Amino acid sequence: MTIEELKSALGEEAAKAITQFGPTILTMSEDTLRKWIDYVFVGRYIDAYALYLKALPTSDLLTEWEKEGAAWKADNKANAERIEMSGIIAQALCRAMLTIVLLAAGF
């Protein structure tokens, strides 16, 4: 498939992205391309972009991307842990308040 065939298949809205990313994407193996699509559709953009960078003729950016991606993943993990802790604290507070209300109501 050529870039022009890809543009005509996907329409004018995608033309800019195809012009920018299409040549590299067309060099990816079928397995890599399937994995890239899977990553994009499930929101694993760090991994998808790393696959894209690996397919570039020069991958100078890949090392930097992997470093930034690791920091991004660490930040996401820390944020998820804070959210989980907030939920645990909220549940404990609700249980304590329920006990107080039940005692006050004579149950």
C-alpha positions, 0 to 999 in steps of 0.5 A: 500500500502506498501513502496515497492509497492510505490517504484515499482509503481513510479520507481527508481528515486523516491526511495530515497524520498519514503524511506525518506517520504513514511512511514509518507505519508502512515499514512496520511488520504485520505483527508490530502493526497489530501490536501498535493498533492494539496499544492505541485502542486500549490507551497504551500510548507510551508503548504504541509510540515506542513501537513507532520510534523503533520503526524509524530509520534512526531511533535516537529518540527511543532512549529518551522516550523510554526514560520519559515513559518510565517516569510517566508510568511511575507517576501513574502508579503513584497516582493510582496508589493515592486514589486507592488510599483515598478510597480506603480512607473514605470507606473507613470514614463511612463505616465509622459514621454509620456506627455513630448513626446506628448507635445514636438511633438506638440500633 
